Amino acid sequence: MGRNVQYLGRFAPKIHIADLYSSLKNLPPRRSPDRSRFERILEKDLPKPGGRPVDLILAWDLLNYLERAQLSQLGQYLGGLCRRESLMFALIANHKQISDTPTRFLIIDADTLRYETPSRSTRPAPQYKEPDLDRLMPAFEVETSFLLRNGMQEYVLSSRSLTPYSRTGSTD
């Protein structure tokens, strides 16, 4: 959203915007299990590993819409983009049901974030907890966590990654 880019642009000389949820949603139906489909989205939509490190990732509530394997792949890929102690902000629902599409977030000012839910249809929430994040995203560790009044768990994660992303999961 333009207002978010304008606000964040005051703090960052370079901003990369990716809408992974839309890319996932627009995939053709699966004919057979293919873990590389999500990897291709990451490689197409995100910066390439080995370039300038990413300092901050705003995942908003994307993690609520990823399967466990996708969350693991995302964590591994993002870990390869980060310098040590880069930060990721994520909101994870504690509810049993969530909107079937991610919430839109609009930065109003330094103290105000407006939430817009584009759909009234719902789907089951994965309800990821801190141990899930530790296990599925080992390149990151939870720095802080705060339960919001709306039932969302706010997480700030710090990168502990020191190695570049590898499609095979091995390090060089």
Chimera marker file (.cmm) of the C-alpha trace (Angstrom):
<marker_set name="trace">
<marker id="1" x="0.000" y="0.000" z="0.000" r="1" g="1" b="0" radius="0.5"/>
<marker id="2" x="1.357" y="3.374" z="-0.987" r="1" g="1" b="0" radius="0.5"/>
<marker id="3" x="0.996" y="4.933" z="2.436" r="1" g="1" b="0" radius="0.5"/>
<marker id="4" x="3.044" y="2.105" z="3.993" r="1" g="1" b="0" radius="0.5"/>
<marker id="5" x="5.805" y="2.524" z="1.403" r="1" g="1" b="0" radius="0.5"/>
<marker id="6" x="5.847" y="6.275" z="1.990" r="1" g="1" b="0" radius="0.5"/>
<marker id="7" x="6.093" y="5.795" z="5.761" r="1" g="1" b="0" radius="0.5"/>
<marker id="8" x="8.766" y="3.069" z="5.645" r="1" g="1" b="0" radius="0.5"/>
<marker id="9" x="10.740" y="4.875" z="2.939" r="1" g="1" b="0" radius="0.5"/>
<marker id="10" x="11.737" y="7.490" z="5.490" r="1" g="1" b="0" radius="0.5"/>
<marker id="11" x="13.742" y="4.816" z="7.347" r="1" g="1" b="0" radius="0.5"/>
<marker id="12" x="15.034" y="2.552" z="4.579" r="1" g="1" b="0" radius="0.5"/>
<marker id="13" x="17.035" y="3.488" z="1.494" r="1" g="1" b="0" radius="0.5"/>
<marker id="14" x="15.724" y="0.407" z="-0.339" r="1" g="1" b="0" radius="0.5"/>
<marker id="15" x="12.438" y="-1.465" z="0.074" r="1" g="1" b="0" radius="0.5"/>
<marker id="16" x="11.543" y="-4.756" z="-1.614" r="1" g="1" b="0" radius="0.5"/>
<marker id="17" x="7.842" y="-5.599" z="-1.713" r="1" g="1" b="0" radius="0.5"/>
<marker id="18" x="6.565" y="-9.126" z="-2.312" r="1" g="1" b="0" radius="0.5"/>
<marker id="19" x="3.042" y="-10.485" z="-2.023" r="1" g="1" b="0" radius="0.5"/>
<marker id="20" x="3.733" y="-14.189" z="-1.484" r="1" g="1" b="0" radius="0.5"/>
<marker id="21" x="0.107" y="-14.916" z="-0.608" r="1" g="1" b="0" radius="0.5"/>
<marker id="22" x="-1.094" y="-13.698" z="-4.019" r="1" g="1" b="0" radius="0.5"/>
<marker id="23" x="1.590" y="-15.730" z="-5.765" r="1" g="1" b="0" radius="0.5"/>
<marker id="24" x="0.511" y="-18.841" z="-3.825" r="1" g="1" b="0" radius="0.5"/>
<marker id="25" x="-3.162" y="-18.196" z="-4.511" r="1" g="1" b="0" radius="0.5"/>
<marker id="26" x="-2.515" y="-17.880" z="-8.252" r="1" g="1" b="0" radius="0.5"/>
<marker id="27" x="-0.722" y="-21.221" z="-8.569" r="1" g="1" b="0" radius="0.5"/>
<marker id="28" x="-2.515" y="-23.705" z="-10.807" r="1" g="1" b="0" radius="0.5"/>
<marker id="29" x="-4.067" y="-26.663" z="-8.931" r="1" g="1" b="0" radius="0.5"/>
<marker id="30" x="-1.584" y="-29.306" z="-7.783" r="1" g="1" b="0" radius="0.5"/>
<marker id="31" x="-1.492" y="-32.441" z="-9.927" r="1" g="1" b="0" radius="0.5"/>
<marker id="32" x="1.013" y="-34.139" z="-7.656" r="1" g="1" b="0" radius="0.5"/>
<marker id="33" x="2.961" y="-33.086" z="-4.565" r="1" g="1" b="0" radius="0.5"/>
<marker id="34" x="5.724" y="-30.711" z="-5.623" r="1" g="1" b="0" radius="0.5"/>
<marker id="35" x="7.678" y="-28.959" z="-2.861" r="1" g="1" b="0" radius="0.5"/>
<marker id="36" x="9.645" y="-26.972" z="-5.430" r="1" g="1" b="0" radius="0.5"/>
<marker id="37" x="6.565" y="-24.926" z="-6.464" r="1" g="1" b="0" radius="0.5"/>
<marker id="38" x="6.861" y="-22.784" z="-3.336" r="1" g="1" b="0" radius="0.5"/>
<marker id="39" x="10.635" y="-22.535" z="-3.778" r="1" g="1" b="0" radius="0.5"/>
<marker id="40" x="10.089" y="-21.180" z="-7.296" r="1" g="1" b="0" radius="0.5"/>
<marker id="41" x="7.755" y="-18.516" z="-5.873" r="1" g="1" b="0" radius="0.5"/>
<marker id="42" x="10.354" y="-17.513" z="-3.290" r="1" g="1" b="0" radius="0.5"/>
<marker id="43" x="13.079" y="-17.311" z="-5.932" r="1" g="1" b="0" radius="0.5"/>
<marker id="44" x="10.836" y="-15.288" z="-8.274" r="1" g="1" b="0" radius="0.5"/>
<marker id="45" x="9.328" y="-12.871" z="-5.746" r="1" g="1" b="0" radius="0.5"/>
<marker id="46" x="12.135" y="-12.303" z="-3.224" r="1" g="1" b="0" radius="0.5"/>
<marker id="47" x="15.673" y="-10.926" z="-3.570" r="1" g="1" b="0" radius="0.5"/>
<marker id="48" x="18.357" y="-13.421" z="-4.466" r="1" g="1" b="0" radius="0.5"/>
<marker id="49" x="20.614" y="-14.693" z="-1.678" r="1" g="1" b="0" radius="0.5"/>
<marker id="50" x="24.122" y="-13.298" z="-1.714" r="1" g="1" b="0" radius="0.5"/>
<marker id="51" x="23.104" y="-9.707" z="-2.391" r="1" g="1" b="0" radius="0.5"/>
<marker id="52" x="22.695" y="-6.869" z="0.073" r="1" g="1" b="0" radius="0.5"/>
<marker id="53" x="21.370" y="-8.321" z="3.354" r="1" g="1" b="0" radius="0.5"/>
<marker id="54" x="17.783" y="-7.635" z="4.374" r="1" g="1" b="0" radius="0.5"/>
<marker id="55" x="17.470" y="-5.733" z="7.654" r="1" g="1" b="0" radius="0.5"/>
<marker id="56" x="13.711" y="-5.977" z="8.305" r="1" g="1" b="0" radius="0.5"/>
<marker id="57" x="10.959" y="-8.294" z="7.100" r="1" g="1" b="0" radius="0.5"/>
<marker id="58" x="7.315" y="-7.414" z="7.647" r="1" g="1" b="0" radius="0.5"/>
<marker id="59" x="5.543" y="-10.745" z="7.322" r="1" g="1" b="0" radius="0.5"/>
<marker id="60" x="2.317" y="-9.291" z="8.819" r="1" g="1" b="0" radius="0.5"/>
<marker id="61" x="-0.031" y="-12.317" z="9.017" r="1" g="1" b="0" radius="0.5"/>
<marker id="62" x="1.396" y="-14.290" z="6.062" r="1" g="1" b="0" radius="0.5"/>
<marker id="63" x="2.515" y="-17.143" z="8.329" r="1" g="1" b="0" radius="0.5"/>
<marker id="64" x="-1.155" y="-17.871" z="9.104" r="1" g="1" b="0" radius="0.5"/>
<marker id="65" x="-1.630" y="-18.852" z="5.447" r="1" g="1" b="0" radius="0.5"/>
<marker id="66" x="1.331" y="-21.186" z="5.044" r="1" g="1" b="0" radius="0.5"/>
<marker id="67" x="1.486" y="-24.938" z="5.519" r="1" g="1" b="0" radius="0.5"/>
<marker id="68" x="4.195" y="-26.215" z="7.848" r="1" g="1" b="0" radius="0.5"/>
<marker id="69" x="6.508" y="-27.214" z="4.970" r="1" g="1" b="0" radius="0.5"/>
<marker id="70" x="6.069" y="-23.794" z="3.357" r="1" g="1" b="0" radius="0.5"/>
<marker id="71" x="6.806" y="-22.038" z="6.645" r="1" g="1" b="0" radius="0.5"/>
<marker id="72" x="10.001" y="-24.064" z="6.946" r="1" g="1" b="0" radius="0.5"/>
<marker id="73" x="11.044" y="-23.249" z="3.371" r="1" g="1" b="0" radius="0.5"/>
<marker id="74" x="10.266" y="-19.563" z="3.885" r="1" g="1" b="0" radius="0.5"/>
<marker id="75" x="12.309" y="-19.437" z="7.084" r="1" g="1" b="0" radius="0.5"/>
<marker id="76" x="15.265" y="-21.109" z="5.402" r="1" g="1" b="0" radius="0.5"/>
<marker id="77" x="15.118" y="-18.803" z="2.381" r="1" g="1" b="0" radius="0.5"/>
<marker id="78" x="14.702" y="-15.634" z="4.444" r="1" g="1" b="0" radius="0.5"/>
<marker id="79" x="17.517" y="-16.698" z="6.755" r="1" g="1" b="0" radius="0.5"/>
<marker id="80" x="19.796" y="-16.719" z="3.712" r="1" g="1" b="0" radius="0.5"/>
<marker id="81" x="18.804" y="-13.143" z="2.888" r="1" g="1" b="0" radius="0.5"/>
<marker id="82" x="19.446" y="-11.741" z="6.347" r="1" g="1" b="0" radius="0.5"/>
<marker id="83" x="22.473" y="-10.572" z="8.214" r="1" g="1" b="0" radius="0.5"/>
<marker id="84" x="22.815" y="-11.803" z="11.765" r="1" g="1" b="0" radius="0.5"/>
<marker id="85" x="20.193" y="-10.078" z="13.945" r="1" g="1" b="0" radius="0.5"/>
<marker id="86" x="18.016" y="-8.845" z="11.062" r="1" g="1" b="0" radius="0.5"/>
<marker id="87" x="14.432" y="-8.634" z="12.293" r="1" g="1" b="0" radius="0.5"/>
<marker id="88" x="11.145" y="-10.166" z="11.170" r="1" g="1" b="0" radius="0.5"/>
<marker id="89" x="7.763" y="-8.931" z="12.376" r="1" g="1" b="0" radius="0.5"/>
<marker id="90" x="4.853" y="-11.390" z="12.214" r="1" g="1" b="0" radius="0.5"/>
<marker id="91" x="1.318" y="-11.629" z="13.568" r="1" g="1" b="0" radius="0.5"/>
<marker id="92" x="-0.070" y="-15.101" z="14.251" r="1" g="1" b="0" radius="0.5"/>
<marker id="93" x="-3.711" y="-15.759" z="15.042" r="1" g="1" b="0" radius="0.5"/>
<marker id="94" x="-4.675" y="-17.559" z="18.236" r="1" g="1" b="0" radius="0.5"/>
<marker id="95" x="-8.238" y="-17.996" z="16.987" r="1" g="1" b="0" radius="0.5"/>
<marker id="96" x="-9.544" y="-21.299" z="15.625" r="1" g="1" b="0" radius="0.5"/>
<marker id="97" x="-10.741" y="-19.569" z="12.457" r="1" g="1" b="0" radius="0.5"/>
<marker id="98" x="-9.232" y="-16.722" z="10.425" r="1" g="1" b="0" radius="0.5"/>
<marker id="99" x="-10.326" y="-14.810" z="7.349" r="1" g="1" b="0" radius="0.5"/>
<marker id="100" x="-9.735" y="-16.835" z="4.205" r="1" g="1" b="0" radius="0.5"/>
<marker id="101" x="-7.527" y="-13.999" z="2.915" r="1" g="1" b="0" radius="0.5"/>
<marker id="102" x="-4.810" y="-12.111" z="4.791" r="1" g="1" b="0" radius="0.5"/>
<marker id="103" x="-5.579" y="-8.888" z="6.590" r="1" g="1" b="0" radius="0.5"/>
<marker id="104" x="-4.359" y="-5.659" z="5.002" r="1" g="1" b="0" radius="0.5"/>
<marker id="105" x="-2.380" y="-3.398" z="7.296" r="1" g="1" b="0" radius="0.5"/>
<marker id="106" x="-2.169" y="0.341" z="6.809" r="1" g="1" b="0" radius="0.5"/>
<marker id="107" x="0.383" y="2.352" z="8.769" r="1" g="1" b="0" radius="0.5"/>
<marker id="108" x="-1.400" y="5.502" z="9.885" r="1" g="1" b="0" radius="0.5"/>
<marker id="109" x="1.452" y="6.918" z="11.996" r="1" g="1" b="0" radius="0.5"/>
<marker id="110" x="4.202" y="5.768" z="14.376" r="1" g="1" b="0" radius="0.5"/>
<marker id="111" x="1.602" y="4.605" z="16.924" r="1" g="1" b="0" radius="0.5"/>
<marker id="112" x="-1.344" y="3.513" z="14.758" r="1" g="1" b="0" radius="0.5"/>
<marker id="113" x="-1.862" y="0.534" z="12.466" r="1" g="1" b="0" radius="0.5"/>
<marker id="114" x="-5.246" y="0.023" z="10.800" r="1" g="1" b="0" radius="0.5"/>
<marker id="115" x="-6.404" y="-3.524" z="9.999" r="1" g="1" b="0" radius="0.5"/>
<marker id="116" x="-8.685" y="-4.259" z="7.023" r="1" g="1" b="0" radius="0.5"/>
<marker id="117" x="-10.133" y="-7.744" z="6.614" r="1" g="1" b="0" radius="0.5"/>
<marker id="118" x="-11.065" y="-8.107" z="2.938" r="1" g="1" b="0" radius="0.5"/>
<marker id="119" x="-13.287" y="-11.193" z="3.350" r="1" g="1" b="0" radius="0.5"/>
<marker id="120" x="-15.922" y="-12.480" z="5.757" r="1" g="1" b="0" radius="0.5"/>
<marker id="121" x="-15.284" y="-16.092" z="4.720" r="1" g="1" b="0" radius="0.5"/>
<marker id="122" x="-13.123" y="-18.074" z="7.115" r="1" g="1" b="0" radius="0.5"/>
<marker id="123" x="-10.722" y="-20.989" z="7.187" r="1" g="1" b="0" radius="0.5"/>
<marker id="124" x="-9.006" y="-22.920" z="9.999" r="1" g="1" b="0" radius="0.5"/>
<marker id="125" x="-6.025" y="-21.164" z="11.572" r="1" g="1" b="0" radius="0.5"/>
<marker id="126" x="-2.792" y="-23.134" z="11.999" r="1" g="1" b="0" radius="0.5"/>
<marker id="127" x="-2.284" y="-21.481" z="15.423" r="1" g="1" b="0" radius="0.5"/>
<marker id="128" x="1.517" y="-21.629" z="15.255" r="1" g="1" b="0" radius="0.5"/>
<marker id="129" x="3.141" y="-21.144" z="18.664" r="1" g="1" b="0" radius="0.5"/>
<marker id="130" x="6.682" y="-20.219" z="19.630" r="1" g="1" b="0" radius="0.5"/>
<marker id="131" x="7.897" y="-23.873" z="19.719" r="1" g="1" b="0" radius="0.5"/>
<marker id="132" x="6.537" y="-24.301" z="16.163" r="1" g="1" b="0" radius="0.5"/>
<marker id="133" x="8.460" y="-21.237" z="14.996" r="1" g="1" b="0" radius="0.5"/>
<marker id="134" x="11.630" y="-22.502" z="16.704" r="1" g="1" b="0" radius="0.5"/>
<marker id="135" x="11.307" y="-25.901" z="15.026" r="1" g="1" b="0" radius="0.5"/>
<marker id="136" x="10.145" y="-24.748" z="11.570" r="1" g="1" b="0" radius="0.5"/>
<marker id="137" x="12.271" y="-21.603" z="11.275" r="1" g="1" b="0" radius="0.5"/>
<marker id="138" x="15.600" y="-22.402" z="12.982" r="1" g="1" b="0" radius="0.5"/>
<marker id="139" x="17.328" y="-19.492" z="11.195" r="1" g="1" b="0" radius="0.5"/>
<marker id="140" x="15.304" y="-17.180" z="13.471" r="1" g="1" b="0" radius="0.5"/>
<marker id="141" x="14.696" y="-16.887" z="17.181" r="1" g="1" b="0" radius="0.5"/>
<marker id="142" x="11.844" y="-15.128" z="18.945" r="1" g="1" b="0" radius="0.5"/>
<marker id="143" x="13.079" y="-11.868" z="20.458" r="1" g="1" b="0" radius="0.5"/>
<marker id="144" x="9.732" y="-10.680" z="21.813" r="1" g="1" b="0" radius="0.5"/>
<marker id="145" x="6.154" y="-11.827" z="21.790" r="1" g="1" b="0" radius="0.5"/>
<marker id="146" x="3.048" y="-9.925" z="22.812" r="1" g="1" b="0" radius="0.5"/>
<marker id="147" x="-0.604" y="-11.006" z="22.846" r="1" g="1" b="0" radius="0.5"/>
<marker id="148" x="-2.779" y="-8.268" z="21.352" r="1" g="1" b="0" radius="0.5"/>
<marker id="149" x="-6.354" y="-7.596" z="22.469" r="1" g="1" b="0" radius="0.5"/>
<marker id="150" x="-7.663" y="-8.821" z="19.107" r="1" g="1" b="0" radius="0.5"/>
<marker id="151" x="-6.275" y="-12.331" z="19.718" r="1" g="1" b="0" radius="0.5"/>
<marker id="152" x="-3.239" y="-11.983" z="17.485" r="1" g="1" b="0" radius="0.5"/>
<marker id="153" x="0.187" y="-12.896" z="18.837" r="1" g="1" b="0" radius="0.5"/>
<marker id="154" x="2.762" y="-10.338" z="17.750" r="1" g="1" b="0" radius="0.5"/>
<marker id="155" x="6.260" y="-11.737" z="17.216" r="1" g="1" b="0" radius="0.5"/>
<marker id="156" x="9.566" y="-10.047" z="16.563" r="1" g="1" b="0" radius="0.5"/>
<marker id="157" x="12.098" y="-12.622" z="15.437" r="1" g="1" b="0" radius="0.5"/>
<marker id="158" x="15.838" y="-12.110" z="15.055" r="1" g="1" b="0" radius="0.5"/>
<marker id="159" x="17.939" y="-13.825" z="12.412" r="1" g="1" b="0" radius="0.5"/>
<marker id="160" x="20.694" y="-16.057" z="13.662" r="1" g="1" b="0" radius="0.5"/>
<marker id="161" x="21.531" y="-17.195" z="10.157" r="1" g="1" b="0" radius="0.5"/>
<marker id="162" x="25.162" y="-17.147" z="9.103" r="1" g="1" b="0" radius="0.5"/>
<marker id="163" x="24.950" y="-19.216" z="5.928" r="1" g="1" b="0" radius="0.5"/>
<marker id="164" x="23.395" y="-18.571" z="2.514" r="1" g="1" b="0" radius="0.5"/>
<marker id="165" x="20.184" y="-20.219" z="1.329" r="1" g="1" b="0" radius="0.5"/>
<marker id="166" x="20.560" y="-23.634" z="-0.264" r="1" g="1" b="0" radius="0.5"/>
<marker id="167" x="17.808" y="-25.427" z="-2.199" r="1" g="1" b="0" radius="0.5"/>
<marker id="168" x="18.930" y="-28.741" z="-0.751" r="1" g="1" b="0" radius="0.5"/>
<marker id="169" x="18.900" y="-27.474" z="2.808" r="1" g="1" b="0" radius="0.5"/>
<marker id="170" x="22.629" y="-28.071" z="3.214" r="1" g="1" b="0" radius="0.5"/>
<marker id="171" x="25.120" y="-25.352" z="3.996" r="1" g="1" b="0" radius="0.5"/>
<marker id="172" x="28.199" y="-24.551" z="1.974" r="1" g="1" b="0" radius="0.5"/>
<link id1="1" id2="2" r="1" g="1" b="0" radius="0.2"/>
<link id1="2" id2="3" r="1" g="1" b="0" radius="0.2"/>
<link id1="3" id2="4" r="1" g="1" b="0" radius="0.2"/>
<link id1="4" id2="5" r="1" g="1" b="0" radius="0.2"/>
<link id1="5" id2="6" r="1" g="1" b="0" radius="0.2"/>
<link id1="6" id2="7" r="1" g="1" b="0" radius="0.2"/>
<link id1="7" id2="8" r="1" g="1" b="0" radius="0.2"/>
<link id1="8" id2="9" r="1" g="1" b="0" radius="0.2"/>
<link id1="9" id2="10" r="1" g="1" b="0" radius="0.2"/>
<link id1="10" id2="11" r="1" g="1" b="0" radius="0.2"/>
<link id1="11" id2="12" r="1" g="1" b="0" radius="0.2"/>
<link id1="12" id2="13" r="1" g="1" b="0" radius="0.2"/>
<link id1="13" id2="14" r="1" g="1" b="0" radius="0.2"/>
<link id1="14" id2="15" r="1" g="1" b="0" radius="0.2"/>
<link id1="15" id2="16" r="1" g="1" b="0" radius="0.2"/>
<link id1="16" id2="17" r="1" g="1" b="0" radius="0.2"/>
<link id1="17" id2="18" r="1" g="1" b="0" radius="0.2"/>
<link id1="18" id2="19" r="1" g="1" b="0" radius="0.2"/>
<link id1="19" id2="20" r="1" g="1" b="0" radius="0.2"/>
<link id1="20" id2="21" r="1" g="1" b="0" radius="0.2"/>
<link id1="21" id2="22" r="1" g="1" b="0" radius="0.2"/>
<link id1="22" id2="23" r="1" g="1" b="0" radius="0.2"/>
<link id1="23" id2="24" r="1" g="1" b="0" radius="0.2"/>
<link id1="24" id2="25" r="1" g="1" b="0" radius="0.2"/>
<link id1="25" id2="26" r="1" g="1" b="0" radius="0.2"/>
<link id1="26" id2="27" r="1" g="1" b="0" radius="0.2"/>
<link id1="27" id2="28" r="1" g="1" b="0" radius="0.2"/>
<link id1="28" id2="29" r="1" g="1" b="0" radius="0.2"/>
<link id1="29" id2="30" r="1" g="1" b="0" radius="0.2"/>
<link id1="30" id2="31" r="1" g="1" b="0" radius="0.2"/>
<link id1="31" id2="32" r="1" g="1" b="0" radius="0.2"/>
<link id1="32" id2="33" r="1" g="1" b="0" radius="0.2"/>
<link id1="33" id2="34" r="1" g="1" b="0" radius="0.2"/>
<link id1="34" id2="35" r="1" g="1" b="0" radius="0.2"/>
<link id1="35" id2="36" r="1" g="1" b="0" radius="0.2"/>
<link id1="36" id2="37" r="1" g="1" b="0" radius="0.2"/>
<link id1="37" id2="38" r="1" g="1" b="0" radius="0.2"/>
<link id1="38" id2="39" r="1" g="1" b="0" radius="0.2"/>
<link id1="39" id2="40" r="1" g="1" b="0" radius="0.2"/>
<link id1="40" id2="41" r="1" g="1" b="0" radius="0.2"/>
<link id1="41" id2="42" r="1" g="1" b="0" radius="0.2"/>
<link id1="42" id2="43" r="1" g="1" b="0" radius="0.2"/>
<link id1="43" id2="44" r="1" g="1" b="0" radius="0.2"/>
<link id1="44" id2="45" r="1" g="1" b="0" radius="0.2"/>
<link id1="45" id2="46" r="1" g="1" b="0" radius="0.2"/>
<link id1="46" id2="47" r="1" g="1" b="0" radius="0.2"/>
<link id1="47" id2="48" r="1" g="1" b="0" radius="0.2"/>
<link id1="48" id2="49" r="1" g="1" b="0" radius="0.2"/>
<link id1="49" id2="50" r="1" g="1" b="0" radius="0.2"/>
<link id1="50" id2="51" r="1" g="1" b="0" radius="0.2"/>
<link id1="51" id2="52" r="1" g="1" b="0" radius="0.2"/>
<link id1="52" id2="53" r="1" g="1" b="0" radius="0.2"/>
<link id1="53" id2="54" r="1" g="1" b="0" radius="0.2"/>
<link id1="54" id2="55" r="1" g="1" b="0" radius="0.2"/>
<link id1="55" id2="56" r="1" g="1" b="0" radius="0.2"/>
<link id1="56" id2="57" r="1" g="1" b="0" radius="0.2"/>
<link id1="57" id2="58" r="1" g="1" b="0" radius="0.2"/>
<link id1="58" id2="59" r="1" g="1" b="0" radius="0.2"/>
<link id1="59" id2="60" r="1" g="1" b="0" radius="0.2"/>
<link id1="60" id2="61" r="1" g="1" b="0" radius="0.2"/>
<link id1="61" id2="62" r="1" g="1" b="0" radius="0.2"/>
<link id1="62" id2="63" r="1" g="1" b="0" radius="0.2"/>
<link id1="63" id2="64" r="1" g="1" b="0" radius="0.2"/>
<link id1="64" id2="65" r="1" g="1" b="0" radius="0.2"/>
<link id1="65" id2="66" r="1" g="1" b="0" radius="0.2"/>
<link id1="66" id2="67" r="1" g="1" b="0" radius="0.2"/>
<link id1="67" id2="68" r="1" g="1" b="0" radius="0.2"/>
<link id1="68" id2="69" r="1" g="1" b="0" radius="0.2"/>
<link id1="69" id2="70" r="1" g="1" b="0" radius="0.2"/>
<link id1="70" id2="71" r="1" g="1" b="0" radius="0.2"/>
<link id1="71" id2="72" r="1" g="1" b="0" radius="0.2"/>
<link id1="72" id2="73" r="1" g="1" b="0" radius="0.2"/>
<link id1="73" id2="74" r="1" g="1" b="0" radius="0.2"/>
<link id1="74" id2="75" r="1" g="1" b="0" radius="0.2"/>
<link id1="75" id2="76" r="1" g="1" b="0" radius="0.2"/>
<link id1="76" id2="77" r="1" g="1" b="0" radius="0.2"/>
<link id1="77" id2="78" r="1" g="1" b="0" radius="0.2"/>
<link id1="78" id2="79" r="1" g="1" b="0" radius="0.2"/>
<link id1="79" id2="80" r="1" g="1" b="0" radius="0.2"/>
<link id1="80" id2="81" r="1" g="1" b="0" radius="0.2"/>
<link id1="81" id2="82" r="1" g="1" b="0" radius="0.2"/>
<link id1="82" id2="83" r="1" g="1" b="0" radius="0.2"/>
<link id1="83" id2="84" r="1" g="1" b="0" radius="0.2"/>
<link id1="84" id2="85" r="1" g="1" b="0" radius="0.2"/>
<link id1="85" id2="86" r="1" g="1" b="0" radius="0.2"/>
<link id1="86" id2="87" r="1" g="1" b="0" radius="0.2"/>
<link id1="87" id2="88" r="1" g="1" b="0" radius="0.2"/>
<link id1="88" id2="89" r="1" g="1" b="0" radius="0.2"/>
<link id1="89" id2="90" r="1" g="1" b="0" radius="0.2"/>
<link id1="90" id2="91" r="1" g="1" b="0" radius="0.2"/>
<link id1="91" id2="92" r="1" g="1" b="0" radius="0.2"/>
<link id1="92" id2="93" r="1" g="1" b="0" radius="0.2"/>
<link id1="93" id2="94" r="1" g="1" b="0" radius="0.2"/>
<link id1="94" id2="95" r="1" g="1" b="0" radius="0.2"/>
<link id1="95" id2="96" r="1" g="1" b="0" radius="0.2"/>
<link id1="96" id2="97" r="1" g="1" b="0" radius="0.2"/>
<link id1="97" id2="98" r="1" g="1" b="0" radius="0.2"/>
<link id1="98" id2="99" r="1" g="1" b="0" radius="0.2"/>
<link id1="99" id2="100" r="1" g="1" b="0" radius="0.2"/>
<link id1="100" id2="101" r="1" g="1" b="0" radius="0.2"/>
<link id1="101" id2="102" r="1" g="1" b="0" radius="0.2"/>
<link id1="102" id2="103" r="1" g="1" b="0" radius="0.2"/>
<link id1="103" id2="104" r="1" g="1" b="0" radius="0.2"/>
<link id1="104" id2="105" r="1" g="1" b="0" radius="0.2"/>
<link id1="105" id2="106" r="1" g="1" b="0" radius="0.2"/>
<link id1="106" id2="107" r="1" g="1" b="0" radius="0.2"/>
<link id1="107" id2="108" r="1" g="1" b="0" radius="0.2"/>
<link id1="108" id2="109" r="1" g="1" b="0" radius="0.2"/>
<link id1="109" id2="110" r="1" g="1" b="0" radius="0.2"/>
<link id1="110" id2="111" r="1" g="1" b="0" radius="0.2"/>
<link id1="111" id2="112" r="1" g="1" b="0" radius="0.2"/>
<link id1="112" id2="113" r="1" g="1" b="0" radius="0.2"/>
<link id1="113" id2="114" r="1" g="1" b="0" radius="0.2"/>
<link id1="114" id2="115" r="1" g="1" b="0" radius="0.2"/>
<link id1="115" id2="116" r="1" g="1" b="0" radius="0.2"/>
<link id1="116" id2="117" r="1" g="1" b="0" radius="0.2"/>
<link id1="117" id2="118" r="1" g="1" b="0" radius="0.2"/>
<link id1="118" id2="119" r="1" g="1" b="0" radius="0.2"/>
<link id1="119" id2="120" r="1" g="1" b="0" radius="0.2"/>
<link id1="120" id2="121" r="1" g="1" b="0" radius="0.2"/>
<link id1="121" id2="122" r="1" g="1" b="0" radius="0.2"/>
<link id1="122" id2="123" r="1" g="1" b="0" radius="0.2"/>
<link id1="123" id2="124" r="1" g="1" b="0" radius="0.2"/>
<link id1="124" id2="125" r="1" g="1" b="0" radius="0.2"/>
<link id1="125" id2="126" r="1" g="1" b="0" radius="0.2"/>
<link id1="126" id2="127" r="1" g="1" b="0" radius="0.2"/>
<link id1="127" id2="128" r="1" g="1" b="0" radius="0.2"/>
<link id1="128" id2="129" r="1" g="1" b="0" radius="0.2"/>
<link id1="129" id2="130" r="1" g="1" b="0" radius="0.2"/>
<link id1="130" id2="131" r="1" g="1" b="0" radius="0.2"/>
<link id1="131" id2="132" r="1" g="1" b="0" radius="0.2"/>
<link id1="132" id2="133" r="1" g="1" b="0" radius="0.2"/>
<link id1="133" id2="134" r="1" g="1" b="0" radius="0.2"/>
<link id1="134" id2="135" r="1" g="1" b="0" radius="0.2"/>
<link id1="135" id2="136" r="1" g="1" b="0" radius="0.2"/>
<link id1="136" id2="137" r="1" g="1" b="0" radius="0.2"/>
<link id1="137" id2="138" r="1" g="1" b="0" radius="0.2"/>
<link id1="138" id2="139" r="1" g="1" b="0" radius="0.2"/>
<link id1="139" id2="140" r="1" g="1" b="0" radius="0.2"/>
<link id1="140" id2="141" r="1" g="1" b="0" radius="0.2"/>
<link id1="141" id2="142" r="1" g="1" b="0" radius="0.2"/>
<link id1="142" id2="143" r="1" g="1" b="0" radius="0.2"/>
<link id1="143" id2="144" r="1" g="1" b="0" radius="0.2"/>
<link id1="144" id2="145" r="1" g="1" b="0" radius="0.2"/>
<link id1="145" id2="146" r="1" g="1" b="0" radius="0.2"/>
<link id1="146" id2="147" r="1" g="1" b="0" radius="0.2"/>
<link id1="147" id2="148" r="1" g="1" b="0" radius="0.2"/>
<link id1="148" id2="149" r="1" g="1" b="0" radius="0.2"/>
<link id1="149" id2="150" r="1" g="1" b="0" radius="0.2"/>
<link id1="150" id2="151" r="1" g="1" b="0" radius="0.2"/>
<link id1="151" id2="152" r="1" g="1" b="0" radius="0.2"/>
<link id1="152" id2="153" r="1" g="1" b="0" radius="0.2"/>
<link id1="153" id2="154" r="1" g="1" b="0" radius="0.2"/>
<link id1="154" id2="155" r="1" g="1" b="0" radius="0.2"/>
<link id1="155" id2="156" r="1" g="1" b="0" radius="0.2"/>
<link id1="156" id2="157" r="1" g="1" b="0" radius="0.2"/>
<link id1="157" id2="158" r="1" g="1" b="0" radius="0.2"/>
<link id1="158" id2="159" r="1" g="1" b="0" radius="0.2"/>
<link id1="159" id2="160" r="1" g="1" b="0" radius="0.2"/>
<link id1="160" id2="161" r="1" g="1" b="0" radius="0.2"/>
<link id1="161" id2="162" r="1" g="1" b="0" radius="0.2"/>
<link id1="162" id2="163" r="1" g="1" b="0" radius="0.2"/>
<link id1="163" id2="164" r="1" g="1" b="0" radius="0.2"/>
<link id1="164" id2="165" r="1" g="1" b="0" radius="0.2"/>
<link id1="165" id2="166" r="1" g="1" b="0" radius="0.2"/>
<link id1="166" id2="167" r="1" g="1" b="0" radius="0.2"/>
<link id1="167" id2="168" r="1" g="1" b="0" radius="0.2"/>
<link id1="168" id2="169" r="1" g="1" b="0" radius="0.2"/>
<link id1="169" id2="170" r="1" g="1" b="0" radius="0.2"/>
<link id1="170" id2="171" r="1" g="1" b="0" radius="0.2"/>
<link id1="171" id2="172" r="1" g="1" b="0" radius="0.2"/>
</marker_set>
